[in-house]
Amino acid sequence: MIDDTLATEVILEAEAILEASDLPVQERLQRLMQHLHDRLPHFHWVGIYWLKGNELVLGPYVGPPTEHVRIPVGRGVCGTAVAENMNQIIEDVRELDNYLACNLETRSEIVVLIRHPDTGKILGQIDVDGTEVGAFDESDEALLEVIGERIARLVLTHGT
């Protein structure tokens, strides 16, 4: 649902945000989440979870507040992505038994893993919620994989 022109623009703008070396890493990541939220109207909630041991810990995000600041691996869409070592695109979250409801408006979700560029080890993930059933597809996944790779390089170089 993201055409190639928009994807290219968003990636170039994201790179500029992440390369703003005068800002702390957390500020850059927060600005990136805001940018994704603003540029992609179907991104109702967008955030980063960092993998710390067997738990995902909420990092920068934009959207309604969530009580899910820590998610065990294997629980919900986010935890399942790590447990299965695989991105998740969920057309309708209401059809999942394992879903952790963050917001009653959420109908679909995509989780793309942030991996170490050399080893493939999971560092965290980008989690996005949408208010429409079927809001996300492979074009969203492809965009978020590029963004995730840029995030990985930033945090490996400068820390979080």
N, C-alpha and C positions, 0 to 999 in steps of 0.2 A: 504494500500500500504506500510505500515511499518510492517515488520515482527517482531515477538515477541522478537527475539534475539537483533535486533537493538533497539527496544523500551526499553528493559531492560538496554542496554548499555547507551542510551541517558538519561534515567531517573537517573541512578547512577551518570553519569557525571554531570548532572544538579544539583543533590543534593550536590555534591562536590563544585560546583561553588557557590551555594546559601549559603553553610555553611562556606565559606571563611570569617571568622569573622574579619580578619584584614582589610577587604575592606568595604567602605560605601555601603549601600543597593543599591543605584542607580548604582554604579559600578558593583555590583554583577548581577543586573538585565540586565545591558547592555551586560555584558559578557555572560549571559545566552542567550540573543537574538542572539548574534554572534555565540554562540555554536549551537543553533538550526538551524540557517542559514547555517552554515558550514557542519553540520552532515547530514542534510536532504536536498539534492539537489533540491527537488521540492518546497522548501520554498524560493521563490524569494524575498519576503518582509515579515518580521516578526516583530511584535511590540506589545507593551502593551498600551491600552487606560485605563485610570482611570475614574471611574464614579464620577463626581463632580456635585451634584444637578441633573439637567436635561440635562447635557452635558457630553460627553466623551472627555477627555483631553489626548493628545498624551504623552506617556512616552518614555522609551527607545525603540529604534527600529534599525533594520539593513535592508538596501536595498535602493533603489532610494529615494531621498527626496520626501516628500508629502506636499501639501498645506493644507491637512486636519488635522490640529492640534487640532481643536475643532469640534465635531460632535454632533448636537442635537439628543437627544433620539428620535427614530422613523425614523431617516433619514439614508438612505443607509443600507448596510448589518450590519454594526456595531451598528447603532442606532436601527435597527429592532430587533437585538438579545436582547437588553435591554428591548425594548418595549414589546416584546413577552415573555421575561424571558426564552429564549431558544437559545441554540447553533444554528449556521447556517452553513450549508455546501452547497455552491452554485457551481453547476457544470459548468455553463457558465454565467458569470456576464453580458454578452451582451444581455441576455434574460430578464434582470430586468429593470423595469421602474424606480425604486427607487435607482439605483446604483450610487455611487459617484466614478467616475473614478479617481484613484490616478496615474495610470501609463498605458500607452497605451498597454504595453505588458501583463497586467493582463488579464487572462481569467477565473480563478476560485478563490474562496475565502472560507476560513473557519474562523469562529469566535467562540471561546469557552469562556464562561463566567468564570471569577474568582470570586468565592463565599466565603463568610465567612464560615469556616468549621462547625460552630455550628448553625448559624441561616439561612444559605443559602442566605443571603443578597448579592446582586451583588456589588462587590468592583471595578470591571473592567473587562477587557477581553484581551485575546490574539487574535490578528488578523493576519492571514497569507494569502498572495496572491501567486498564482501560475501562470505560463505562459502557462500551458496546460489546455485545457478543461478537466474537471473531475479529476483534480490533487489530490483531497482529498476525503477520505472516513472515515468510522467509526474507522479505525485503527489510523488515524491522530487525530480524535476527542478523542479517549481513551487516547492516549499519552498526548495530550494537557490538558485534564482534570486532569491528575496526576500532570503535571507541574504547572497548575493553582492552584491546592491545595497547592503545595509546596510554590508557590509565596504568596498565601494568608497567610499562616502561618508565613512566613518571615516578611511581611509588618505589620501584626497584632502584632508581637513581637517587631519589630525594627522600624516601621514606614517607610515611603517612603522618 
